[in-house]
Amino acid sequence: MERTRATPKPAQGGPAGPRVTRDAVLDTAMRLVMETGTEGLSMRKLAAELGVAVTSIYWHVGNREALIDELVERVLQDMGTIRVTGRTPVTRIVSIAQANRRMILDRPHLISLVRERGLESLMMLPARRALVREFAAAGVHGARAALAVQAVQFQVAGFVMLERALTGHPQEPAQVQAWLAEVAEGDPELADNLHTPGAPDALFDVAVRSMVESLLRED
């Protein structure tokens, strides 16, 4: 798509307006989406945030659809920075899952843009590559490796989905409270801990670590 070009004067600084760069436009757009979602992203609001004319935004990134394409590309690049840590196969594979989950949680609105473009598989590709390498290094190959990689990635995606769904709902429905009361009659400690959600980081670590240990265990 050919981008709309306007006079570059607003982007040159001086009396016509403050200097702005393409990176500054994209950085600000990323921040606006992360703070308020795509609803908070308009070319006028972006221009106001940067203190420039709207024509300056079009000069650097084109129209709104072209801008969103640029943001999606940035997200895909960011998701490619998977850093593997640890000395054992389990800790290294778990570190990939932890990094993948954190990247998704830190960019909810931006991840939605990726999904709207149908690029989820491309977004998850860096983590998949890292998982394949680490399982191979641990001696897991072929169909078993494919199952292991998919199991870890489904665990990440499913956990994030459930984590978001349960966030912000501290009051249990009446039916759940009644069930917890029944549990408390036989095991008060269990009921008390079920009523108080565990720390998501700790829950995820337990779930994915147990899974990886099982996947690496010889049959």
Secondary structure as the mmCIF struct_conf table of DSSP 4:
data_model
#
loop_
_struct_conf.conf_type_id
_struct_conf.id
_struct_conf.beg_label_comp_id
_struct_conf.beg_label_asym_id
_struct_conf.beg_label_seq_id
_struct_conf.end_label_comp_id
_struct_conf.end_label_asym_id
_struct_conf.end_label_seq_id
HELX_LH_PP_P HELX_LH_PP_P1 GLU A 2 THR A 4
BEND BEND1 PRO A 8 PRO A 8
HELX_RH_3T_P HELX_RH_3T_P1 LYS A 9 ALA A 11
STRN STRN1 GLN A 12 GLN A 12
HELX_RH_3T_P HELX_RH_3T_P2 GLY A 14 ALA A 16
STRN STRN2 ARG A 19 ARG A 19
HELX_RH_AL_P HELX_RH_AL_P1 ARG A 22 THR A 36
HELX_RH_3T_P HELX_RH_3T_P3 THR A 38 GLY A 40
HELX_RH_AL_P HELX_RH_AL_P2 MET A 43 LEU A 50
TURN_TY1_P TURN_TY1_P1 GLY A 51 GLY A 51
BEND BEND2 VAL A 52 VAL A 52
HELX_RH_AL_P HELX_RH_AL_P3 VAL A 54 VAL A 61
BEND BEND3 ASN A 63 ASN A 63
HELX_RH_AL_P HELX_RH_AL_P4 ARG A 64 ASP A 78
TURN_TY1_P TURN_TY1_P2 MET A 79 GLY A 80
BEND BEND4 ARG A 87 THR A 88
HELX_RH_AL_P HELX_RH_AL_P5 PRO A 89 ASP A 106
HELX_RH_AL_P HELX_RH_AL_P6 PRO A 108 GLU A 116
TURN_TY1_P TURN_TY1_P3 ARG A 117 GLY A 118
HELX_RH_AL_P HELX_RH_AL_P7 GLU A 120 ALA A 137
TURN_TY1_P TURN_TY1_P4 ALA A 138 GLY A 139
HELX_RH_AL_P HELX_RH_AL_P8 GLY A 142 LEU A 166
TURN_TY1_P TURN_TY1_P5 THR A 167 GLY A 168
BEND BEND5 GLN A 171 GLN A 171
HELX_RH_AL_P HELX_RH_AL_P9 ALA A 174 GLY A 186
HELX_RH_AL_P HELX_RH_AL_P10 PRO A 188 HIS A 195
BEND BEND6 THR A 196 THR A 196
HELX_LH_PP_P HELX_LH_PP_P2 PRO A 197 ALA A 199
HELX_RH_AL_P HELX_RH_AL_P11 PRO A 200 LEU A 216
BEND BEND7 ARG A 217 ARG A 217
#
